[in-house]
Amino acid sequence: MRTTISLLLLAILLAAPVRAQWIVQHRFPGNTLLDIELDVLFQNTKTGWIISQRDTLFRTTDGSTSWNRFATGISENLAALKFISTTHGLMVGSSGGVWRTLNGGVTWSPTTATGLSVDLTDLDYLTDAGDHAWCVGLNETIIYTPNNGVSWTNQHEGAKHLIAVDFVGSNNGWTVGTSGAILATSDGGANWISQASPAGVTRLNAVHFVSTMRGWSVGHGGTILSTIAGGAPWTQQTSGVSDDLLGVSFVDVNNGVAVGKAGTILHTIDGGATWVLERTASEDYLEVFYQNVENCWIIGRDTGNLLYSQGSLSVVSPNGGEKLEGGTRETISWTSDYVDKIRVEYTTDGTNWQFAGADAQAWDAATGSFAWDVPSDVNSTNCRVRLTGVTKPNLTDASNQTFEIFVPDSTGPMITSNPISESPQGSSILVSAQITDDVYGVGTAELHHRLAGQQTFDIAVMTLTSGDTYAATIPWQSDGIRGYQYYIRAVDASPAQNESTLPAGAPQTNPTFVAVRVSSYSRSISGSVPEDTRYQMISIPLAFDQNDGSIDSVLVDDLGPYDRKNWALFRWMTSSRTNSEFTKAPIGDFEPGRAFWLAARKNGFDTSRGVSVPPQDFTILLEPAVAGVPKSGWRQIANPFAFSVSWSDILTASGNPSGWGMPYYHDPQTNAYEIVNVLMPWTGYFFKNPALSEANLIIPPIESPSSASSFDMARPPYGSDEWTMQLVVSCNGRSDLFNYVGVSGAASRERDAEDHLEPPTIGNYIALHFPHCDWSEYADNYTTDFRPPCQEGELWNIVVTSNMPASEATLSIDGVETVPPEFDVYLFDPQFDVAQDLRENPTYRFPTPSTAIGKELTLAVASDDFFADHNLTRSDGLPDVGLDQNFPNPFNPSTIIRYALETPGRVDLEIFNVRGEVVTSLLRGVAKEPGYHVAVWNGRDSSGNAVASGVYFYRLTVGSFSEAKRMLLLK
């Protein structure tokens, strides 16, 4: 292995792409040096060897600070040497000479005659299962010794000349030479195989491998070859030089150095994908030995200079062109390697230097930076920083170019403008301002604008229109009725870029508001027949002048004179706990934050002469709840702004009051409630203040990032012992969907965050709730009731209310399958002595309640022991087919008939008089599912005529089953 190194010690951290700095470490007698070698057994030592022309060796033990000369007594020219220990070394030279030392180079003796007369050029010597060595030379000579040179074997001869050899272990080796020769062995040299070099390669001078696969070779005309497959094949790398390269050495697969003629030193940190030219000089560099990332030696042929790289140091910032404001703290940064301490200085005149830190403070080089307090009394464009190694004073670097330090002018431009308070609907808004700066002039002017409620501003550059007047336009947007906000920002042309704003201070939180004057704004609604009472809540997110917000002004001109056949309007009055109708009671005008119930045949209306609501916290006073009165404390509320607002932001603005729930939205399509997490404009919501004192609901002007979404109570269970069921009650096209029970680890025995209150109703309705007037706090009726996990079971009391005529109601339970299998799920109807297994049939039908008290049911989710302890008797399955006695009986004018089916079937249900004549048929061949069913007879015949008082009969027929019962109509 050739190990001659141009006299250069490289102490550089090649993991970083920085240029090494080289110094002359030692100078030998000119034109005498041929080679250099280090004791590789001690990778952190300072011991090295240099070969002179003949008879002379030089040795250092202090990292080449000093060298001792040894006379060898050898008359031949010496070419290369290698040590495998502190004592054993070999050396080759001309005429086939091979010498060895057993005492660390003090004396050298020739080895057993090799039988050669050709010059030997290089050797590799290693301890690997024996003390092996290979020497190469002219005539393609390769000789081998397995025993420290005691005996030699001639392994190969040929026509070309071999110049360098390198082995990885005792088996794998490569040798290169003239005419692009490359020979390789994988059996210790028993067989040498020729490898192809790329076209155009004429001479290779050095070879180095870091593993059996990865290696490099350099040669004539800047040639660098690389292999990742042990030489099969070799590919060329771009060196960027044309001078001959004479040596190459790598410490790993990434970091390497190549040297050659004309003082060429190349460096790579990526395996040769890129080579960086480190240095050029007048002398040729013969060989390189790269011991580790700190130590690299290179030897020169002509002047005898021994160069030393003590690391790298380079200014990163400020490195030219920067503008630093006096009195601020800036960062001086650098890159360095193998430097302990750095002294940092600066100059403001290019001549006089002073310390950047306190006195002569030295900074830890590893940090790469420190905070510099820029002098506050300097105005100069001729500033630089300079770095110096404290223990290596010749290692220094300064800013490449000058930078500037300036004393800032802290005054921004002057801005004057008349604020715009209102703009017509559909129009863009031209904002102009007079902006001046007497010192530096105006650099830039910007108009920051946004729709009211948005949290970020768009920026429009204001252009100079005339004199000192700058202007920009806020474009109209489709939802511009919410209004706009803006502020003006101007920056002067000074290096400090001083700015000012209008409004001053914190314009982002207090911008100018432009209200939009609405001339006409149409709003669609879900049209319905008022008698059908599919009511929806509406609101108008605009402020009105006097009388412009009256119901007559807003609705009558679109919907016509008030007539309940065409439209109906109500508002929930918190004090009386009733829905008051327009024209029958004062219910107020339209104003921000107020909602109304509306049903109308038409599908929309428009509003006029309104103006945007200012984007500031909007307060709605909430009346207190009354203890023990379920309907108390409810209020219809509305979003006052023409943009959505998140309920979480409302809670935060309101101070996160204890016990508050969520708002209810009434869906006009399903006529059912759901809780939501966002308040949308133009609609209304029900919300209850559960406290016994007044409270303020504060709606902040913060637009929600998402639209309204229902709060999903029917979520998957969080844990193995958690579950949820939804109870849906319906009758005659009316439904109550938002009813949930379940078990949750976050629930408590009384009210918790998952227990929601039952809102008031309007129109024809059927509703279900869970009464909890027994709770110590927030006693009320609830539409959801979650309990903590239980071991034995739970009971839920259910009350169903309705204001519709007697009819069949249906209760459906979804989610029974989420209940753990060790629990039975039953619904009990004490009125009819029914216990229905909901796992077999999750639907139960019953007559609509006929009293204000409502229909009482019990839901049980329990173990066998729980049922026994609570005296709850479960049925064995579906009911038998049968017909119940009607009720009420006697009746006037209608009565309810209940019947049961064991299996699906088609049902006939007929009414007869005492003469056996059919009065009417309530059901004829109608398919029904198993379970209980209800039919209502209104006391009229098939023609719709009221029948006389008297005895009547009703008969049920299902397949082969038939049963009749007697009833009495009394008027």
PENORKA-V933897 format. One record per pair of residues at least 6 apart in sequence whose ideal C-beta (glycine too) atoms are under 6 Angstrom apart, sorted by the first residue. I is the first residue (numbers start at 1). GAP is how many residues later the second one is. If there is no record, write none. Layout:
i = <I & I>
gap = <GAP & GAP>
This chain:
i = <1 & 1 & 2 & 2 & 2 & 2 & 3 & 3 & 4 & 4 & 4 & 4 & 4 & 5 & 5 & 5 & 5 & 5 & 5 & 5 & 6 & 6 & 6 & 6 & 6 & 7 & 7 & 7 & 7 & 7 & 8 & 8 & 8 & 9 & 9 & 9 & 9 & 10 & 10 & 10 & 11 & 11 & 11 & 11 & 11 & 12 & 12 & 12 & 12 & 13 & 13 & 14 & 14 & 14 & 17 & 18 & 18 & 18 & 20 & 20 & 20 & 21 & 21 & 22 & 22 & 22 & 23 & 23 & 24 & 24 & 25 & 25 & 25 & 26 & 26 & 27 & 27 & 28 & 29 & 30 & 30 & 32 & 32 & 33 & 33 & 33 & 34 & 35 & 35 & 36 & 36 & 36 & 37 & 37 & 38 & 38 & 38 & 39 & 39 & 41 & 43 & 43 & 46 & 46 & 46 & 47 & 48 & 49 & 49 & 50 & 51 & 54 & 55 & 55 & 55 & 57 & 58 & 58 & 59 & 60 & 64 & 72 & 76 & 76 & 76 & 76 & 77 & 77 & 78 & 78 & 79 & 79 & 79 & 80 & 80 & 80 & 81 & 82 & 82 & 82 & 83 & 84 & 84 & 86 & 87 & 87 & 87 & 89 & 90 & 90 & 90 & 90 & 90 & 91 & 92 & 92 & 92 & 92 & 94 & 95 & 96 & 96 & 96 & 96 & 98 & 98 & 99 & 99 & 100 & 100 & 101 & 111 & 112 & 114 & 114 & 118 & 118 & 118 & 118 & 119 & 119 & 120 & 120 & 121 & 121 & 122 & 122 & 122 & 123 & 123 & 124 & 124 & 124 & 124 & 125 & 126 & 128 & 128 & 129 & 130 & 131 & 132 & 132 & 133 & 134 & 134 & 135 & 136 & 136 & 136 & 136 & 138 & 139 & 140 & 140 & 140 & 140 & 141 & 142 & 142 & 143 & 143 & 144 & 144 & 144 & 145 & 155 & 156 & 160 & 160 & 160 & 160 & 161 & 161 & 162 & 162 & 163 & 163 & 164 & 164 & 164 & 165 & 166 & 166 & 166 & 166 & 167 & 168 & 168 & 170 & 171 & 171 & 171 & 172 & 172 & 173 & 174 & 174 & 175 & 176 & 176 & 176 & 176 & 178 & 180 & 180 & 182 & 182 & 183 & 183 & 184 & 184 & 184 & 185 & 195 & 197 & 198 & 201 & 202 & 203 & 203 & 204 & 204 & 205 & 205 & 206 & 206 & 206 & 207 & 208 & 208 & 208 & 208 & 209 & 210 & 210 & 212 & 213 & 213 & 213 & 214 & 214 & 215 & 216 & 216 & 217 & 218 & 218 & 218 & 218 & 220 & 221 & 222 & 222 & 222 & 224 & 224 & 225 & 226 & 226 & 226 & 227 & 237 & 239 & 241 & 243 & 243 & 243 & 243 & 244 & 244 & 245 & 245 & 246 & 246 & 247 & 247 & 247 & 248 & 249 & 249 & 249 & 249 & 250 & 251 & 251 & 253 & 254 & 254 & 254 & 255 & 256 & 257 & 257 & 257 & 257 & 258 & 259 & 259 & 259 & 259 & 261 & 262 & 263 & 263 & 263 & 265 & 265 & 266 & 267 & 267 & 268 & 283 & 283 & 283 & 284 & 285 & 285 & 286 & 286 & 287 & 288 & 289 & 290 & 310 & 310 & 311 & 311 & 311 & 312 & 313 & 313 & 313 & 313 & 313 & 314 & 314 & 315 & 315 & 315 & 315 & 316 & 316 & 317 & 318 & 319 & 319 & 320 & 320 & 320 & 320 & 322 & 323 & 323 & 324 & 324 & 324 & 325 & 325 & 326 & 326 & 326 & 326 & 326 & 326 & 327 & 328 & 329 & 329 & 330 & 330 & 331 & 332 & 332 & 332 & 333 & 333 & 334 & 334 & 336 & 339 & 339 & 340 & 341 & 341 & 342 & 342 & 342 & 343 & 343 & 343 & 344 & 344 & 344 & 345 & 345 & 345 & 346 & 346 & 347 & 347 & 348 & 348 & 348 & 349 & 350 & 356 & 362 & 363 & 374 & 378 & 379 & 379 & 380 & 381 & 382 & 383 & 383 & 383 & 384 & 384 & 384 & 385 & 386 & 387 & 388 & 389 & 406 & 408 & 409 & 409 & 409 & 410 & 412 & 412 & 412 & 412 & 413 & 413 & 413 & 413 & 413 & 413 & 414 & 415 & 415 & 415 & 415 & 415 & 415 & 416 & 417 & 417 & 419 & 420 & 422 & 422 & 423 & 423 & 423 & 424 & 425 & 425 & 425 & 426 & 428 & 428 & 428 & 429 & 429 & 430 & 431 & 431 & 432 & 432 & 433 & 433 & 434 & 434 & 435 & 435 & 435 & 435 & 436 & 437 & 440 & 440 & 440 & 441 & 443 & 443 & 443 & 444 & 445 & 445 & 445 & 446 & 446 & 447 & 447 & 447 & 448 & 448 & 448 & 449 & 449 & 449 & 450 & 450 & 451 & 452 & 452 & 452 & 452 & 453 & 453 & 453 & 453 & 453 & 454 & 460 & 462 & 462 & 464 & 465 & 474 & 480 & 481 & 481 & 481 & 482 & 482 & 482 & 483 & 483 & 483 & 483 & 484 & 485 & 485 & 486 & 486 & 487 & 487 & 487 & 487 & 488 & 489 & 490 & 491 & 491 & 492 & 501 & 503 & 513 & 515 & 515 & 516 & 517 & 518 & 520 & 520 & 521 & 521 & 522 & 522 & 523 & 523 & 524 & 524 & 525 & 526 & 526 & 527 & 527 & 527 & 528 & 528 & 530 & 530 & 530 & 533 & 533 & 534 & 534 & 535 & 535 & 535 & 535 & 536 & 537 & 537 & 537 & 537 & 538 & 538 & 539 & 539 & 539 & 540 & 540 & 541 & 541 & 541 & 541 & 542 & 543 & 543 & 543 & 544 & 548 & 549 & 549 & 549 & 550 & 551 & 554 & 554 & 555 & 558 & 559 & 559 & 559 & 560 & 562 & 566 & 567 & 568 & 569 & 569 & 569 & 570 & 570 & 570 & 571 & 571 & 571 & 572 & 572 & 573 & 574 & 574 & 577 & 579 & 580 & 592 & 592 & 593 & 593 & 593 & 593 & 594 & 595 & 595 & 595 & 597 & 613 & 613 & 615 & 617 & 617 & 618 & 618 & 619 & 619 & 620 & 620 & 622 & 622 & 622 & 622 & 624 & 624 & 624 & 625 & 625 & 625 & 625 & 626 & 630 & 630 & 631 & 633 & 633 & 634 & 634 & 634 & 636 & 637 & 637 & 638 & 639 & 639 & 639 & 641 & 642 & 643 & 644 & 644 & 644 & 644 & 645 & 645 & 645 & 646 & 646 & 647 & 649 & 649 & 650 & 653 & 653 & 654 & 654 & 657 & 659 & 659 & 661 & 662 & 663 & 663 & 664 & 664 & 664 & 664 & 664 & 665 & 665 & 665 & 666 & 671 & 672 & 672 & 672 & 673 & 673 & 674 & 674 & 675 & 676 & 676 & 677 & 678 & 678 & 680 & 686 & 688 & 689 & 690 & 713 & 714 & 714 & 717 & 717 & 719 & 721 & 722 & 722 & 723 & 723 & 723 & 723 & 724 & 724 & 725 & 725 & 725 & 726 & 726 & 726 & 727 & 727 & 727 & 728 & 728 & 729 & 729 & 729 & 729 & 729 & 730 & 731 & 731 & 731 & 731 & 732 & 732 & 734 & 734 & 734 & 736 & 736 & 736 & 738 & 739 & 739 & 740 & 741 & 741 & 742 & 743 & 743 & 744 & 744 & 747 & 747 & 747 & 747 & 750 & 751 & 754 & 755 & 755 & 755 & 756 & 756 & 757 & 757 & 758 & 758 & 758 & 761 & 764 & 766 & 767 & 768 & 769 & 769 & 769 & 770 & 770 & 770 & 771 & 771 & 771 & 772 & 773 & 787 & 792 & 792 & 793 & 793 & 793 & 793 & 794 & 795 & 795 & 796 & 798 & 798 & 799 & 799 & 800 & 800 & 800 & 801 & 801 & 802 & 802 & 804 & 806 & 806 & 806 & 806 & 807 & 807 & 808 & 808 & 809 & 809 & 810 & 811 & 812 & 813 & 813 & 816 & 816 & 816 & 816 & 819 & 819 & 823 & 825 & 825 & 825 & 826 & 826 & 826 & 826 & 827 & 827 & 827 & 827 & 828 & 828 & 829 & 835 & 835 & 836 & 841 & 845 & 845 & 845 & 847 & 847 & 849 & 878 & 878 & 879 & 880 & 881 & 881 & 881 & 881 & 882 & 883 & 883 & 883 & 883 & 884 & 885 & 886 & 886 & 886 & 887 & 889 & 890 & 890 & 892 & 892 & 893 & 894 & 894 & 894 & 895 & 896 & 896 & 897 & 897 & 898 & 899 & 899 & 900 & 901 & 901 & 903 & 904 & 905 & 905 & 906 & 906 & 907 & 907 & 907 & 907 & 908 & 908 & 909 & 909 & 909 & 909 & 910 & 910 & 910 & 911 & 911 & 911 & 911 & 911 & 912 & 913 & 914 & 919 & 920 & 920 & 922 & 939 & 939 & 939 & 940 & 941 & 949 & 949 & 949 & 951 & 952 & 953 & 953 & 955 & 956>
gap = <123 & 165 & 120 & 162 & 204 & 285 & 34 & 286 & 31 & 32 & 282 & 283 & 295 & 31 & 282 & 283 & 284 & 292 & 293 & 294 & 253 & 279 & 292 & 293 & 294 & 292 & 293 & 298 & 299 & 300 & 14 & 290 & 299 & 16 & 288 & 299 & 300 & 10 & 286 & 299 & 283 & 298 & 299 & 300 & 327 & 8 & 297 & 300 & 325 & 280 & 324 & 241 & 255 & 279 & 252 & 294 & 296 & 317 & 258 & 289 & 292 & 291 & 374 & 257 & 285 & 287 & 285 & 371 & 281 & 283 & 39 & 281 & 283 & 38 & 280 & 277 & 278 & 276 & 275 & 273 & 274 & 20 & 21 & 17 & 266 & 271 & 17 & 16 & 45 & 14 & 261 & 263 & 12 & 44 & 10 & 251 & 253 & 8 & 44 & 44 & 248 & 249 & 15 & 16 & 17 & 14 & 12 & 8 & 10 & 8 & 27 & 23 & 16 & 17 & 19 & 13 & 9 & 11 & 9 & 7 & 242 & 36 & 17 & 18 & 19 & 21 & 16 & 17 & 13 & 15 & 13 & 14 & 42 & 12 & 42 & 43 & 10 & 8 & 41 & 43 & 6 & 41 & 43 & 18 & 15 & 16 & 17 & 12 & 10 & 33 & 35 & 43 & 59 & 8 & 6 & 28 & 31 & 43 & 25 & 22 & 18 & 20 & 21 & 22 & 13 & 51 & 9 & 11 & 11 & 49 & 7 & 38 & 39 & 29 & 38 & 19 & 20 & 21 & 23 & 18 & 19 & 15 & 17 & 16 & 42 & 14 & 42 & 43 & 10 & 12 & 10 & 41 & 42 & 43 & 8 & 6 & 41 & 42 & 41 & 16 & 17 & 14 & 38 & 12 & 10 & 31 & 8 & 6 & 26 & 29 & 39 & 23 & 18 & 17 & 18 & 20 & 22 & 16 & 13 & 14 & 9 & 11 & 9 & 11 & 45 & 7 & 34 & 36 & 17 & 18 & 19 & 21 & 16 & 17 & 13 & 15 & 14 & 42 & 12 & 42 & 43 & 10 & 8 & 41 & 42 & 43 & 6 & 41 & 44 & 18 & 15 & 16 & 17 & 14 & 40 & 12 & 10 & 33 & 8 & 6 & 28 & 31 & 41 & 25 & 17 & 21 & 13 & 15 & 9 & 11 & 9 & 11 & 47 & 7 & 36 & 37 & 38 & 22 & 18 & 16 & 17 & 13 & 15 & 14 & 41 & 12 & 41 & 42 & 10 & 8 & 40 & 41 & 42 & 6 & 40 & 43 & 18 & 15 & 16 & 17 & 14 & 39 & 12 & 10 & 32 & 8 & 6 & 27 & 30 & 40 & 24 & 21 & 17 & 19 & 20 & 13 & 15 & 9 & 9 & 11 & 46 & 7 & 35 & 36 & 23 & 17 & 18 & 19 & 21 & 16 & 17 & 13 & 15 & 14 & 40 & 12 & 40 & 41 & 10 & 8 & 39 & 40 & 41 & 6 & 39 & 41 & 18 & 15 & 16 & 17 & 14 & 12 & 10 & 31 & 33 & 39 & 8 & 6 & 26 & 29 & 39 & 23 & 18 & 17 & 18 & 20 & 13 & 14 & 9 & 9 & 11 & 7 & 17 & 19 & 20 & 17 & 13 & 15 & 13 & 15 & 12 & 10 & 8 & 6 & 82 & 85 & 26 & 27 & 28 & 25 & 23 & 26 & 74 & 82 & 84 & 21 & 83 & 19 & 72 & 82 & 84 & 17 & 18 & 16 & 85 & 80 & 81 & 79 & 80 & 81 & 83 & 81 & 81 & 172 & 6 & 50 & 81 & 83 & 171 & 48 & 49 & 50 & 52 & 79 & 81 & 49 & 46 & 42 & 44 & 42 & 44 & 38 & 12 & 40 & 53 & 35 & 36 & 34 & 53 & 29 & 26 & 50 & 51 & 21 & 49 & 21 & 23 & 45 & 19 & 45 & 47 & 12 & 19 & 43 & 8 & 10 & 41 & 10 & 39 & 6 & 37 & 30 & 32 & 35 & 33 & 32 & 16 & 28 & 7 & 31 & 27 & 27 & 28 & 25 & 23 & 20 & 19 & 20 & 22 & 14 & 15 & 18 & 14 & 12 & 10 & 8 & 6 & 89 & 88 & 30 & 85 & 89 & 88 & 80 & 86 & 87 & 88 & 22 & 24 & 29 & 77 & 79 & 87 & 22 & 18 & 20 & 73 & 75 & 85 & 87 & 18 & 16 & 85 & 93 & 94 & 93 & 95 & 6 & 91 & 93 & 93 & 91 & 93 & 94 & 50 & 45 & 47 & 48 & 45 & 85 & 43 & 16 & 41 & 37 & 39 & 37 & 55 & 34 & 35 & 7 & 10 & 35 & 55 & 32 & 55 & 52 & 53 & 54 & 52 & 48 & 49 & 50 & 47 & 17 & 25 & 45 & 13 & 43 & 13 & 15 & 25 & 9 & 11 & 39 & 9 & 25 & 37 & 7 & 35 & 31 & 30 & 31 & 33 & 163 & 162 & 188 & 190 & 248 & 250 & 249 & 12 & 8 & 10 & 6 & 6 & 10 & 36 & 35 & 37 & 161 & 130 & 160 & 161 & 31 & 32 & 33 & 129 & 30 & 26 & 28 & 25 & 26 & 14 & 16 & 20 & 24 & 14 & 12 & 10 & 6 & 8 & 6 & 6 & 7 & 101 & 96 & 97 & 96 & 94 & 92 & 86 & 88 & 85 & 86 & 82 & 84 & 81 & 159 & 79 & 80 & 79 & 10 & 142 & 74 & 75 & 76 & 6 & 71 & 34 & 38 & 69 & 230 & 231 & 134 & 137 & 62 & 64 & 227 & 228 & 132 & 58 & 129 & 146 & 147 & 58 & 60 & 56 & 99 & 145 & 50 & 67 & 99 & 100 & 101 & 140 & 68 & 49 & 68 & 70 & 66 & 61 & 40 & 41 & 42 & 39 & 31 & 36 & 53 & 50 & 47 & 8 & 41 & 43 & 6 & 21 & 35 & 33 & 31 & 13 & 27 & 29 & 9 & 11 & 27 & 9 & 16 & 25 & 7 & 64 & 7 & 49 & 61 & 54 & 183 & 7 & 21 & 48 & 25 & 27 & 45 & 47 & 44 & 41 & 43 & 89 & 165 & 27 & 28 & 86 & 81 & 83 & 22 & 81 & 77 & 79 & 17 & 77 & 13 & 67 & 73 & 75 & 68 & 69 & 70 & 7 & 8 & 65 & 67 & 6 & 150 & 151 & 129 & 55 & 56 & 52 & 54 & 126 & 48 & 48 & 50 & 46 & 6 & 40 & 42 & 60 & 39 & 60 & 34 & 36 & 60 & 63 & 34 & 54 & 59 & 32 & 58 & 30 & 51 & 53 & 49 & 45 & 47 & 43 & 44 & 38 & 31 & 119 & 95 & 13 & 22 & 24 & 9 & 11 & 21 & 22 & 95 & 9 & 11 & 20 & 7 & 63 & 63 & 64 & 65 & 65 & 86 & 36 & 64 & 36 & 32 & 34 & 34 & 26 & 30 & 28 & 73 & 69 & 6 & 88 & 27 & 10 & 12 & 6 & 101 & 26 & 68 & 21 & 22 & 19 & 20 & 95 & 96 & 18 & 91 & 16 & 88 & 90 & 14 & 88 & 89 & 12 & 41 & 86 & 9 & 84 & 7 & 37 & 39 & 71 & 82 & 80 & 35 & 76 & 78 & 117 & 72 & 75 & 30 & 31 & 32 & 30 & 31 & 32 & 45 & 29 & 44 & 44 & 44 & 55 & 44 & 44 & 46 & 10 & 42 & 7 & 39 & 40 & 41 & 25 & 27 & 32 & 27 & 29 & 30 & 27 & 28 & 23 & 25 & 11 & 23 & 25 & 6 & 40 & 36 & 34 & 32 & 12 & 14 & 30 & 12 & 15 & 26 & 10 & 26 & 28 & 10 & 6 & 7 & 71 & 74 & 68 & 69 & 70 & 73 & 67 & 63 & 65 & 63 & 59 & 61 & 55 & 57 & 49 & 54 & 55 & 48 & 53 & 46 & 47 & 44 & 42 & 88 & 90 & 130 & 41 & 129 & 37 & 126 & 37 & 39 & 35 & 33 & 31 & 25 & 29 & 9 & 22 & 23 & 26 & 6 & 42 & 38 & 13 & 14 & 36 & 9 & 11 & 34 & 48 & 9 & 11 & 17 & 32 & 7 & 30 & 28 & 39 & 40 & 8 & 90 & 87 & 88 & 89 & 49 & 87 & 6 & 24 & 52 & 21 & 22 & 20 & 21 & 77 & 80 & 18 & 16 & 73 & 80 & 82 & 14 & 80 & 9 & 11 & 81 & 9 & 78 & 78 & 80 & 78 & 79 & 46 & 42 & 44 & 45 & 42 & 38 & 40 & 38 & 57 & 36 & 34 & 57 & 32 & 27 & 29 & 27 & 25 & 53 & 54 & 19 & 21 & 16 & 19 & 21 & 51 & 16 & 49 & 13 & 14 & 26 & 47 & 8 & 11 & 45 & 8 & 9 & 26 & 41 & 43 & 41 & 6 & 37 & 22 & 21 & 22 & 13 & 7 & 8 & 30 & 6 & 6 & 20 & 21 & 22 & 17 & 15 & 11 & 13 & 9 & 7>
